[in-house]
Amino acid sequence: MGSRMSNPTVLVPELIPVAGALAKATGNGSLPGTPMGLAGLRVAQIVGSTYLVIRSTKALREAGESEERIAAVASWRNAPYFTGPEQAALALAEAVFQPAAEGERVSDALYAEAAAHFDEKELATLMIGIGQVAFWATVALIGKPVPGVAEAETWS
């Protein structure tokens, strides 16, 4: 089983500096990595990308996250493992990627809850990080890289 296409960064090398700039922006040090990593895993679960789920769980493990916390991301609202800021990040990720039953996806109340846990720069960084995951989710869903293999071998 191979990827549907070649590595898009090889096909469109102009993507490399853009991806680097996004990584630099989200890694600006203003936001701890845990809320971003958990939100990224939740997005990967919602969009159904095995490739991104595996990448996200691997990154969380490497960052020292417990198996219990990683496994509980799918049911985070009922899990006792997450801090207020982590819950806010997970709620934002879900709101962006799941249709709202009514009203806006990101309500004023949800924004206020997130703003209670993050200052403006942290919240902007989280917002950009969720957007970055959305970009790579699109690439992964269309290109279908092979999950769980070395990065150099991911794309056919």
C-alpha contacts under 8 A as a table, 3 or more apart, distances in Angstrom:
res1	aa1	res2	aa2	distance
1	M	146	V	7.45
2	G	145	P	7.19
2	G	146	V	6.02
2	G	155	W	7.22
2	G	156	S	5.76
3	S	6	S	7.13
3	S	143	G	6.46
3	S	144	K	5.28
3	S	145	P	4.51
3	S	146	V	5.52
3	S	154	T	7.15
3	S	155	W	5.27
3	S	156	S	5.16
4	R	142	I	7.84
4	R	143	G	5.26
4	R	144	K	5.68
4	R	145	P	7.01
4	R	155	W	7.94
4	R	156	S	7.32
5	M	8	P	7.84
5	M	143	G	5.55
5	M	144	K	7.62
5	M	145	P	7.82
5	M	155	W	6.70
5	M	156	S	6.19
6	S	10	V	7.42
6	S	11	L	7.11
6	S	143	G	7.88
6	S	155	W	5.28
6	S	156	S	5.11
7	N	10	V	5.42
7	N	11	L	6.49
7	N	154	T	7.94
7	N	155	W	5.02
7	N	156	S	7.07
8	P	11	L	4.84
8	P	12	V	5.68
8	P	13	P	7.65
8	P	15	L	7.99
9	T	12	V	5.10
9	T	13	P	4.91
9	T	14	E	7.49
9	T	15	L	5.81
9	T	16	I	6.11
10	V	13	P	5.36
12	V	15	L	5.88
13	P	16	I	5.62
14	E	17	P	6.45
14	E	18	V	7.19
15	L	18	V	5.16
15	L	19	A	6.01
16	I	19	A	5.19
16	I	20	G	6.09
17	P	20	G	4.86
17	P	21	A	6.00
18	V	21	A	5.07
18	V	22	L	6.25
19	A	22	L	5.15
19	A	23	A	6.14
20	G	23	A	5.06
20	G	24	K	6.08
21	A	24	K	4.99
21	A	25	A	6.08
22	L	25	A	4.99
22	L	26	T	6.15
22	L	128	I	7.81
22	L	129	G	7.95
22	L	132	Q	6.97
23	A	26	T	5.26
23	A	27	G	5.87
24	K	27	G	5.02
24	K	28	N	5.99
25	A	28	N	5.30
25	A	125	T	7.00
25	A	128	I	7.80
26	T	29	G	7.84
26	T	125	T	5.47
26	T	126	L	7.24
26	T	128	I	6.66
26	T	129	G	5.62
27	G	30	S	7.70
27	G	31	L	7.73
28	N	31	L	7.52
28	N	125	T	7.92
29	G	32	P	6.95
30	S	121	K	6.81
30	S	122	E	5.49
30	S	125	T	7.41
31	L	35	P	7.93
31	L	36	M	7.87
31	L	122	E	5.22
31	L	125	T	6.93
31	L	126	L	7.36
32	P	35	P	6.65
32	P	36	M	7.44
33	G	36	M	5.33
33	G	37	G	5.92
34	T	37	G	5.05
34	T	38	L	6.02
34	T	60	L	7.76
34	T	86	E	7.33
35	P	38	L	5.24
35	P	39	A	6.04
35	P	85	P	6.83
35	P	86	E	4.73
35	P	89	A	5.71
35	P	90	L	7.45
36	M	39	A	5.12
36	M	40	G	6.05
36	M	89	A	7.03
36	M	126	L	6.36
36	M	129	G	6.70
36	M	130	I	7.60
37	G	40	G	5.03
37	G	41	L	6.27
37	G	56	S	6.82
37	G	59	A	7.65
37	G	60	L	6.47
38	L	41	L	5.13
38	L	42	R	6.25
38	L	60	L	7.70
38	L	70	I	7.80
38	L	73	V	6.96
38	L	86	E	7.33
38	L	89	A	7.74
38	L	90	L	6.78
39	A	42	R	5.06
39	A	43	V	6.22
39	A	86	E	7.99
39	A	89	A	5.80
39	A	90	L	4.91
39	A	92	L	8.00
39	A	93	A	5.65
39	A	130	I	7.14
40	G	43	V	5.16
40	G	44	A	6.23
40	G	56	S	6.67
40	G	93	A	7.69
40	G	129	G	7.98
40	G	130	I	6.74
40	G	133	V	6.11
41	L	44	A	5.05
41	L	45	Q	6.24
41	L	52	L	7.41
41	L	53	V	5.83
41	L	56	S	5.25
41	L	57	T	6.81
41	L	73	V	7.45
42	R	45	Q	5.06
42	R	46	I	6.19
42	R	73	V	6.35
42	R	74	A	6.53
42	R	90	L	6.83
42	R	93	A	6.97
42	R	94	E	7.23
43	V	46	I	5.03
43	V	47	V	6.15
43	V	93	A	6.20
43	V	94	E	6.92
43	V	97	F	6.94
43	V	133	V	7.26
43	V	134	A	7.69
44	A	47	V	5.39
44	A	48	G	5.98
44	A	49	S	5.45
44	A	50	T	7.44
44	A	52	L	5.41
44	A	53	V	5.22
44	A	56	S	7.80
44	A	133	V	7.96
44	A	137	A	6.92
45	Q	48	G	5.10
45	Q	49	S	6.56
45	Q	50	T	7.78
45	Q	53	V	6.22
45	Q	74	A	7.20
46	I	94	E	7.71
46	I	97	F	7.06
46	I	98	Q	7.71
47	V	97	F	7.68
47	V	137	A	7.28
49	S	52	L	5.34
49	S	53	V	6.16
49	S	137	A	7.02
49	S	140	A	6.84
49	S	141	L	6.22
50	T	53	V	5.00
50	T	54	I	6.08
50	T	147	P	6.45
51	Y	54	I	5.36
51	Y	55	R	6.25
51	Y	140	A	6.96
51	Y	144	K	7.59
51	Y	145	P	6.62
51	Y	146	V	6.54
51	Y	147	P	4.26
51	Y	148	G	7.04
52	L	55	R	4.94
52	L	56	S	5.85
52	L	137	A	7.10
52	L	140	A	7.25
52	L	147	P	7.73
53	V	56	S	5.12
53	V	57	T	6.03
54	I	57	T	5.25
54	I	58	K	6.02
54	I	147	P	6.59
54	I	148	G	6.40
55	R	58	K	5.17
55	R	59	A	6.18
55	R	147	P	7.81
55	R	148	G	7.53
56	S	59	A	5.13
56	S	60	L	6.16
57	T	60	L	5.03
57	T	61	R	6.10
57	T	70	I	6.72
58	K	61	R	5.13
58	K	62	E	6.15
59	A	62	E	5.06
59	A	63	A	6.19
60	L	63	A	4.98
60	L	64	G	6.48
60	L	65	E	5.40
60	L	70	I	7.36
61	R	64	G	5.08
61	R	65	E	5.03
61	R	66	S	6.88
61	R	67	E	7.62
62	E	65	E	7.35
65	E	69	R	6.72
65	E	70	I	6.85
66	S	69	R	5.40
66	S	70	I	6.36
67	E	70	I	5.09
67	E	71	A	5.94
68	E	71	A	5.23
68	E	72	A	6.02
69	R	72	A	5.06
69	R	73	V	6.45
69	R	81	Y	6.05
69	R	82	F	7.64
70	I	73	V	5.61
71	A	74	A	6.82
72	A	75	S	5.33
72	A	76	W	5.49
72	A	79	A	6.27
72	A	81	Y	7.80
73	V	76	W	4.71
75	S	78	N	5.88
75	S	79	A	6.46
76	W	79	A	4.93
76	W	80	P	7.93
76	W	81	Y	7.87
76	W	82	F	7.35
76	W	87	Q	7.52
76	W	90	L	7.82
77	R	87	Q	7.62
79	A	82	F	7.15
82	F	86	E	5.75
82	F	87	Q	6.08
83	T	86	E	5.13
83	T	87	Q	6.10
84	G	87	Q	5.08
84	G	88	A	6.15
84	G	117	H	6.96
85	P	88	A	5.01
85	P	89	A	6.22
85	P	114	A	7.14
85	P	117	H	5.23
85	P	118	F	7.18
86	E	89	A	5.10
86	E	90	L	6.17
87	Q	90	L	5.06
87	Q	91	A	6.00
88	A	91	A	5.04
88	A	92	L	6.18
88	A	110	L	7.86
88	A	113	E	6.68
88	A	114	A	5.10
88	A	117	H	7.40
89	A	92	L	5.18
89	A	93	A	6.24
89	A	114	A	7.09
89	A	126	L	7.44
90	L	93	A	5.12
90	L	94	E	6.19
91	A	94	E	5.16
91	A	95	A	6.03
91	A	110	L	7.67
92	L	95	A	5.04
92	L	96	V	6.22
92	L	106	V	6.94
92	L	110	L	7.33
92	L	111	Y	7.95
92	L	114	A	7.72
93	A	96	V	5.37
93	A	97	F	6.36
93	A	130	I	6.50
94	E	97	F	5.25
94	E	98	Q	5.70
95	A	98	Q	5.51
95	A	99	P	7.20
95	A	100	A	7.11
95	A	105	R	5.14
95	A	106	V	5.65
96	V	99	P	7.70
96	V	105	R	6.04
96	V	106	V	6.68
98	Q	105	R	7.56
99	P	105	R	6.44
100	A	103	G	6.45
100	A	104	E	6.47
100	A	105	R	5.01
103	G	107	S	7.43
104	E	107	S	5.39
106	V	110	L	6.09
106	V	111	Y	6.56
107	S	110	L	5.17
107	S	111	Y	6.23
108	D	111	Y	5.04
108	D	112	A	6.03
109	A	112	A	5.03
109	A	113	E	6.17
110	L	113	E	5.02
110	L	114	A	6.26
111	Y	114	A	5.13
111	Y	115	A	6.02
112	A	115	A	4.92
112	A	116	A	6.11
113	E	116	A	5.15
113	E	117	H	6.89
114	A	117	H	5.33
114	A	118	F	6.19
114	A	123	L	7.42
115	A	118	F	5.06
115	A	119	D	6.26
115	A	120	E	7.24
115	A	123	L	6.90
116	A	119	D	7.63
118	F	121	K	7.81
118	F	122	E	5.42
118	F	123	L	5.50
119	D	122	E	5.28
119	D	123	L	6.06
120	E	123	L	5.08
120	E	124	A	6.01
121	K	124	A	5.02
121	K	125	T	6.04
122	E	125	T	5.04
122	E	126	L	6.15
123	L	126	L	5.00
123	L	127	M	6.05
124	A	127	M	4.97
124	A	128	I	6.16
125	T	128	I	5.12
125	T	129	G	6.06
126	L	129	G	4.89
126	L	130	I	6.15
127	M	130	I	5.23
127	M	131	G	6.27
128	I	131	G	4.96
128	I	132	Q	6.06
129	G	132	Q	4.92
129	G	133	V	6.30
130	I	133	V	5.13
130	I	134	A	6.31
131	G	134	A	4.90
131	G	135	F	6.33
132	Q	135	F	5.09
132	Q	136	W	6.40
133	V	136	W	5.17
133	V	137	A	5.84
134	A	137	A	4.98
134	A	138	T	6.30
135	F	138	T	5.36
135	F	139	V	6.55
136	W	139	V	4.93
136	W	140	A	5.98
137	A	140	A	5.02
137	A	141	L	5.96
138	T	141	L	5.23
138	T	142	I	6.16
139	V	142	I	5.43
139	V	143	G	5.67
139	V	144	K	7.63
140	A	143	G	5.25
140	A	144	K	5.02
140	A	145	P	6.13
141	L	144	K	5.31
145	P	154	T	5.41
145	P	155	W	5.21
145	P	156	S	7.74
146	V	149	V	6.58
146	V	154	T	5.06
146	V	155	W	6.61
147	P	154	T	6.96
149	V	153	E	6.31
149	V	154	T	5.84
150	A	153	E	5.31
150	A	154	T	6.13
151	E	154	T	5.07
151	E	155	W	7.92
152	A	155	W	7.27
153	E	156	S	6.85
